Amino acid sequence: MSTAAITSALQRVAQNNGIKLSQKVALELNKEYRETIKAELASKGTFRMEGLGTFSVVKRGERSAPASPGSPERVVIPERNALTFKVSSTLKPTLSEFAVKAKRGEE
């Protein structure tokens, strides 16, 4: 989902609740939400979104890999942090259903 789509959704929800929300304010809300997620990941290492899933920061260890495909030469890839995502149990059935439909060519 793009920033524009999220901003429009925020404005639509606000309007449905009798609140006029400018595009500028909706963009700021979206930006603040993203910054909150980043701060949670930086401080706690996890961020859980109810009904969606959990983002977690994991440390990937140092490893070696071929310098190029088929090359005997190896390079060292340093350790780093990576972001993982685990789908919530409430969303998993929906995704499974979507995958089955996509496999069949349905929409």
C-alpha positions in Angstrom: 0.0 0.0 0.0 1.4 3.4 -1.0 1.6 6.5 1.2 -1.0 8.1 -0.9 -3.4 5.2 -0.4 -2.9 5.2 3.4 -3.4 9.0 3.5 -6.6 8.7 1.5 -7.8 5.9 3.9 -7.1 8.1 6.9 -9.0 10.9 5.4 -12.0 8.6 4.5 -12.1 7.2 8.0 -12.0 10.7 9.5 -14.7 11.9 7.2 -16.9 8.9 8.0 -16.6 10.0 11.7 -17.5 13.6 11.0 -13.9 14.9 11.1 -12.4 16.9 8.3 -8.8 15.9 7.9 -6.6 17.7 5.4 -4.2 15.8 3.2 -1.3 17.6 5.0 -2.5 16.3 8.5 -3.2 12.8 7.1 0.4 12.7 5.7 1.8 13.8 9.1 -0.2 11.1 10.9 1.1 8.5 8.5 4.7 9.8 8.9 4.3 9.8 12.7 3.0 6.2 12.7 6.0 5.0 10.6 8.4 6.8 13.0 6.6 5.1 16.0 7.2 1.7 14.4 10.8 2.5 13.8 11.3 3.7 17.4 9.7 0.5 18.7 11.9 -1.7 16.5 15.0 0.2 17.6 14.2 0.1 21.3 12.4 -3.2 21.8 13.3 -5.2 18.7 9.7 -6.1 17.9 6.5 -4.4 16.7 3.1 -6.2 16.8 0.2 -5.1 14.7 -3.0 -6.7 15.9 -4.6 -8.7 13.1 -1.6 -8.4 10.8 1.5 -9.8 12.4 4.8 -9.1 14.2 7.9 -7.4 12.9 11.1 -8.5 14.6 14.8 -7.4 14.3 17.2 -10.4 14.1 20.9 -10.5 13.9 22.3 -12.3 10.9 25.8 -13.7 11.6 28.9 -13.3 9.6 29.2 -15.7 6.7 31.1 -16.4 3.5 29.8 -16.7 0.0 31.1 -17.1 -3.5 32.4 -13.8 -4.9 30.4 -14.5 -8.1 28.4 -17.5 -9.3 30.7 -20.5 -10.1 33.8 -18.7 -8.6 35.9 -20.6 -6.2 36.9 -17.3 -4.6 34.9 -16.5 -1.4 34.0 -13.1 0.2 33.0 -12.5 3.8 29.6 -11.0 4.4 29.6 -9.1 7.7 27.0 -9.6 10.4 24.0 -7.3 10.2 20.5 -6.7 11.5 17.6 -7.9 9.4 13.8 -7.4 9.7 11.5 -10.5 9.8 7.8 -10.7 9.7 5.5 -13.4 11.2 1.9 -13.3 9.9 -0.8 -13.3 12.7 -3.0 -16.4 13.1 -6.1 -14.3 12.2 -4.6 -13.2 8.8 -3.1 -16.6 7.9 -6.4 -18.2 6.7 -7.1 -15.2 4.5 -3.7 -15.4 2.9 -4.1 -19.1 2.3 -7.4 -18.6 0.7 -5.9 -15.9 -1.6 -3.0 -18.2 -2.5 -5.4 -21.0 -3.5 -7.5 -18.6 -5.7 -4.4 -17.2 -7.3 -3.2 -20.7 -8.1 -6.5 -21.4 -9.8 -6.4 -18.1 -11.7 -9.4 -16.6 -9.9 -9.6 -13.1 -8.6 
